[in-house]
């Protein structure tokens, strides 16, 4: 039988943070899935951080929030994502 909660799909989101030439951003990125779940990932040497969520189908507003470091201030960006489930 079908789950009463609906099916979910595991999605991995990658946030990329870039800086000026020669000064790489460090620190972490917190990703919010728009439903109350959050995940914080440390930036890797390529300037990326990844987080995974299990999502039901529907429209999500995914927000990536760079937490800043000694060279860069915080910044956030939101994208709409359709989960097909």
C-alpha positions as a Markdown table, in Angstrom:
| # | Residue | x | y | z |
|---|---|---|---|---|
| 1 | Unk | 0.0 | 0.0 | 0.0 |
| 2 | Unk | 1.0 | 3.6 | -0.6 |
| 3 | Unk | 2.5 | 5.5 | 2.3 |
| 4 | Unk | 0.0 | 7.9 | 4.0 |
| 5 | Unk | 2.7 | 10.5 | 4.1 |
| 6 | Unk | 3.5 | 10.4 | 0.4 |
| 7 | Unk | 6.7 | 9.4 | -1.3 |
| 8 | Unk | 9.9 | 11.3 | -0.8 |
| 9 | Unk | 12.9 | 11.8 | -3.0 |
| 10 | Unk | 16.4 | 12.4 | -1.6 |
| 11 | Unk | 17.9 | 15.5 | -3.1 |
| 12 | Unk | 21.4 | 16.9 | -2.8 |
| 13 | Unk | 21.9 | 20.6 | -3.1 |
| 14 | Unk | 25.3 | 22.2 | -3.8 |
| 15 | Unk | 26.1 | 25.8 | -2.9 |
| 16 | Unk | 29.0 | 27.5 | -4.6 |
| 17 | Unk | 30.7 | 30.5 | -3.0 |
| 18 | Unk | 33.2 | 32.5 | -5.0 |
| 19 | Unk | 35.3 | 35.4 | -4.0 |
| 20 | Unk | 37.9 | 37.7 | -5.6 |
| 21 | Unk | 41.0 | 36.3 | -7.2 |
| 22 | Unk | 43.4 | 35.0 | -4.7 |
| 23 | Unk | 41.1 | 35.1 | -1.6 |
| 24 | Unk | 39.0 | 32.0 | -1.3 |
| 25 | Unk | 36.0 | 32.1 | 1.0 |
| 26 | Unk | 36.1 | 29.8 | 4.0 |
| 27 | Unk | 33.6 | 28.8 | 6.6 |
| 28 | Unk | 30.2 | 27.2 | 6.1 |
| 29 | Unk | 26.9 | 27.4 | 4.2 |
| 30 | Unk | 23.5 | 26.7 | 5.8 |
| 31 | Unk | 20.9 | 25.4 | 3.4 |
| 32 | Unk | 17.2 | 25.7 | 4.3 |
| 33 | Unk | 14.6 | 23.5 | 2.5 |
| 34 | Unk | 11.7 | 25.9 | 3.0 |
| 35 | Unk | 9.9 | 23.4 | 5.3 |
| 36 | Unk | 11.9 | 23.9 | 8.4 |
| 37 | Unk | 14.8 | 21.5 | 7.8 |
| 38 | Unk | 18.3 | 22.9 | 7.7 |
| 39 | Unk | 21.8 | 21.5 | 7.0 |
| 40 | Unk | 25.1 | 23.2 | 7.4 |
| 41 | Unk | 28.1 | 22.1 | 5.3 |
| 42 | Unk | 31.7 | 23.3 | 5.4 |
| 43 | Unk | 33.1 | 24.9 | 2.3 |
| 44 | Unk | 35.5 | 22.6 | 0.4 |
| 45 | Unk | 38.6 | 23.8 | -1.4 |
| 46 | Unk | 36.5 | 24.3 | -4.6 |
| 47 | Unk | 34.2 | 26.7 | -2.7 |
| 48 | Unk | 31.3 | 24.2 | -2.5 |
| 49 | Unk | 29.2 | 22.8 | 0.3 |
| 50 | Unk | 26.6 | 20.1 | -0.1 |
| 51 | Unk | 23.5 | 19.1 | 1.9 |
| 52 | Unk | 20.9 | 16.4 | 1.3 |
| 53 | Unk | 17.2 | 16.4 | 2.2 |
| 54 | Unk | 14.3 | 13.9 | 1.7 |
| 55 | Unk | 11.6 | 15.9 | 0.1 |
| 56 | Unk | 8.0 | 15.3 | -0.9 |
| 57 | Unk | 6.8 | 16.5 | -4.3 |
| 58 | Unk | 5.8 | 20.1 | -4.6 |
| 59 | Unk | 7.4 | 23.6 | -4.8 |
| 60 | Unk | 10.2 | 24.4 | -2.4 |
| 61 | Unk | 12.1 | 27.6 | -1.8 |
| 62 | Unk | 15.6 | 26.5 | -1.1 |
| 63 | Unk | 17.8 | 29.1 | 0.5 |
| 64 | Unk | 21.6 | 28.9 | 0.8 |
| 65 | Unk | 23.1 | 31.2 | 3.4 |
| 66 | Unk | 26.9 | 31.7 | 3.4 |
| 67 | Unk | 27.9 | 32.4 | 7.0 |
| 68 | Unk | 30.8 | 34.7 | 6.2 |
| 69 | Unk | 34.4 | 34.7 | 7.3 |
| 70 | Unk | 37.1 | 37.2 | 8.1 |
| 71 | Unk | 37.2 | 38.4 | 4.4 |
| 72 | Unk | 33.6 | 38.1 | 3.3 |
| 73 | Unk | 30.2 | 39.1 | 4.8 |
| 74 | Unk | 27.2 | 36.8 | 4.9 |
| 75 | Unk | 25.0 | 36.5 | 1.9 |
| 76 | Unk | 21.9 | 34.4 | 1.1 |
| 77 | Unk | 20.2 | 33.3 | -2.1 |
| 78 | Unk | 16.9 | 31.6 | -2.7 |
| 79 | Unk | 15.8 | 29.5 | -5.6 |
| 80 | Unk | 12.5 | 27.8 | -6.4 |
| 81 | Unk | 12.8 | 24.1 | -6.9 |
| 82 | Unk | 10.0 | 21.7 | -8.1 |
| 83 | Unk | 10.2 | 18.3 | -6.6 |
| 84 | Unk | 8.5 | 15.8 | -8.8 |
| 85 | Unk | 8.5 | 13.0 | -6.3 |
